Structures are given as C-alpha cells and as structure tokens.
Amino acid sequence: MIDPVAHYFGAERAGALLLLAIGLVAMEASMTFWRKSRLPQAKGAAATLALVAALQLSVGTIVFVRSPADQQRVSLAIQHNRLHIERHEIPRMQQVMHHFELYRGIEIGVLVVGLLLAVFARRGSFARGAGMGLVPQSVAMLGLDALAEQRGAAYLAWLQTL
C-alpha cells in the first residue's frame, strides 16, 4: 500500500525540483540575453525572466528543504496525535488550497499583461521583450501550480477521511 503522506510530500519535492530546474534555465537564459545582446527587447526579456526565475528558485528551495520535516511531522501526528491533523494539518491545507486560487488569478493576470506587451508594445522595445519573458514563465507557473493544486486536493481529501 502506498503511504499517502510519503506520496504527497515526495511529489511536492519532485515538483520543487522541477520548479528549480525551470528557474535555473530561465536565469541562464536571462543572463545570456543580458550579456549577449544590446537590444532593448532582449534586455526586457532578461529582466522579466530573471525576476520570475528568482521567485521560482526561492519557492522551489523552500518547498524542497521544508518537505521532509513536514512529512515527518504529519506522519508522527497520524500515529500519535490525530487531533493535530484535525486542528492543524487540515486547516493548513485548506489555506494552501485557497492560496492556489489567488496564485492562479495572479498568474493569469501576468500572462495577460505579458501577452498584451508582447503583441502591442513597439517592436524591438524593452516592453515587448518584458512581455515575451513573462508569457512562458506565467504559463509554466500556471501548469506547475495546477499540478500542485491537484496533489493538494487529493491529500486534503485523504486527510479528511482520517
């Protein structure tokens, strides 16, 4: 039988590693655009790629480092203190799920801004480049958060059966 706690937190760590990989690739692309081009559009793309990559690297690191301790805490609570699950872990996960709704709204907003800049900003401009950097990053974040939200919903549903 699969341990649902180990499965959830293991998947969270795997998702964090994927987020770190995307952040590293975006940061490398940003540095390459910044160093190799003098064009304002490349500088704009570099700026937004770096900004979102910094966020991805921060969040990915936090989740990756924190997950083992969270897994141990929940596993022990299931074995020894089920009341902790009801009073702390379920409300924590409900809050996490609510945050995914907020993140989705922000990410969709960033995607729309990125698309508008990429399409309507002056050709070759810093703004157009910024939009071109925001579009793939916001799409990546929407996808990763959708997967994390699915994992979280399944984990929360399982917790509520305890």
WOMO-V938467 format. One record per residue. N is the residue number from 0. SS is DSSP state (helix for helix, strand for strand, loop for the rest). D_LAST is the distance of its C-alpha to the last C-alpha in whole Angstrom. Layout:
n:N ss:SS d_last:D_LAST
n:N ss:SS d_last:D_LAST
//
This chain:
n:0 ss:loop d_last:16
n:1 ss:loop d_last:16
n:2 ss:loop d_last:13
n:3 ss:helix d_last:12
n:4 ss:helix d_last:12
n:5 ss:helix d_last:16
n:6 ss:helix d_last:16
n:7 ss:helix d_last:15
n:8 ss:helix d_last:17
n:9 ss:helix d_last:20
n:10 ss:helix d_last:21
n:11 ss:helix d_last:21
n:12 ss:helix d_last:24
n:13 ss:helix d_last:25
n:14 ss:helix d_last:26
n:15 ss:helix d_last:27
n:16 ss:helix d_last:30
n:17 ss:helix d_last:31
n:18 ss:helix d_last:31
n:19 ss:helix d_last:33
n:20 ss:helix d_last:35
n:21 ss:helix d_last:36
n:22 ss:helix d_last:37
n:23 ss:helix d_last:39
n:24 ss:helix d_last:41
n:25 ss:helix d_last:41
n:26 ss:helix d_last:42
n:27 ss:helix d_last:45
n:28 ss:helix d_last:46
n:29 ss:helix d_last:47
n:30 ss:helix d_last:49
n:31 ss:helix d_last:51
n:32 ss:helix d_last:51
n:33 ss:helix d_last:52
n:34 ss:helix d_last:55
n:35 ss:helix d_last:56
n:36 ss:loop d_last:57
n:37 ss:loop d_last:59
n:38 ss:loop d_last:58
n:39 ss:helix d_last:56
n:40 ss:helix d_last:54
n:41 ss:helix d_last:53
n:42 ss:helix d_last:52
n:43 ss:helix d_last:50
n:44 ss:helix d_last:48
n:45 ss:helix d_last:48
n:46 ss:helix d_last:47
n:47 ss:helix d_last:44
n:48 ss:helix d_last:43
n:49 ss:helix d_last:43
n:50 ss:helix d_last:41
n:51 ss:helix d_last:38
n:52 ss:helix d_last:38
n:53 ss:helix d_last:38
n:54 ss:helix d_last:35
n:55 ss:helix d_last:33
n:56 ss:helix d_last:34
n:57 ss:helix d_last:33
n:58 ss:helix d_last:29
n:59 ss:helix d_last:29
n:60 ss:helix d_last:30
n:61 ss:helix d_last:28
n:62 ss:helix d_last:25
n:63 ss:helix d_last:26
n:64 ss:helix d_last:27
n:65 ss:helix d_last:24
n:66 ss:helix d_last:21
n:67 ss:helix d_last:21
n:68 ss:helix d_last:21
n:69 ss:helix d_last:18
n:70 ss:helix d_last:16
n:71 ss:helix d_last:17
n:72 ss:helix d_last:16
n:73 ss:helix d_last:12
n:74 ss:helix d_last:12
n:75 ss:helix d_last:14
n:76 ss:helix d_last:11
n:77 ss:helix d_last:9
n:78 ss:helix d_last:11
n:79 ss:helix d_last:13
n:80 ss:loop d_last:12
n:81 ss:helix d_last:8
n:82 ss:helix d_last:10
n:83 ss:helix d_last:11
n:84 ss:helix d_last:8
n:85 ss:helix d_last:9
n:86 ss:helix d_last:12
n:87 ss:helix d_last:13
n:88 ss:helix d_last:12
n:89 ss:helix d_last:10
n:90 ss:helix d_last:14
n:91 ss:helix d_last:16
n:92 ss:helix d_last:14
n:93 ss:helix d_last:15
n:94 ss:helix d_last:19
n:95 ss:helix d_last:19
n:96 ss:helix d_last:19
n:97 ss:helix d_last:21
n:98 ss:helix d_last:24
n:99 ss:helix d_last:24
n:100 ss:helix d_last:25
n:101 ss:helix d_last:28
n:102 ss:helix d_last:28
n:103 ss:helix d_last:29
n:104 ss:helix d_last:32
n:105 ss:helix d_last:33
n:106 ss:helix d_last:34
n:107 ss:helix d_last:35
n:108 ss:helix d_last:37
n:109 ss:helix d_last:39
n:110 ss:helix d_last:39
n:111 ss:helix d_last:41
n:112 ss:helix d_last:43
n:113 ss:helix d_last:44
n:114 ss:helix d_last:45
n:115 ss:helix d_last:47
n:116 ss:helix d_last:49
n:117 ss:helix d_last:49
n:118 ss:helix d_last:51
n:119 ss:helix d_last:53
n:120 ss:loop d_last:54
n:121 ss:loop d_last:57
n:122 ss:loop d_last:57
n:123 ss:loop d_last:57
n:124 ss:loop d_last:56
n:125 ss:helix d_last:53
n:126 ss:helix d_last:51
n:127 ss:helix d_last:51
n:128 ss:helix d_last:50
n:129 ss:helix d_last:47
n:130 ss:helix d_last:46
n:131 ss:helix d_last:46
n:132 ss:helix d_last:44
n:133 ss:helix d_last:42
n:134 ss:helix d_last:41
n:135 ss:helix d_last:40
n:136 ss:helix d_last:38
n:137 ss:helix d_last:36
n:138 ss:helix d_last:35
n:139 ss:helix d_last:34
n:140 ss:helix d_last:32
n:141 ss:helix d_last:31
n:142 ss:helix d_last:30
n:143 ss:helix d_last:28
n:144 ss:helix d_last:26
n:145 ss:helix d_last:25
n:146 ss:helix d_last:24
n:147 ss:helix d_last:22
n:148 ss:helix d_last:20
n:149 ss:helix d_last:19
n:150 ss:helix d_last:17
n:151 ss:helix d_last:16
n:152 ss:helix d_last:15
n:153 ss:helix d_last:13
n:154 ss:helix d_last:11
n:155 ss:helix d_last:10
n:156 ss:helix d_last:9
n:157 ss:helix d_last:7
n:158 ss:helix d_last:6
n:159 ss:loop d_last:6
n:160 ss:loop d_last:4
n:161 ss:loop d_last:0
//
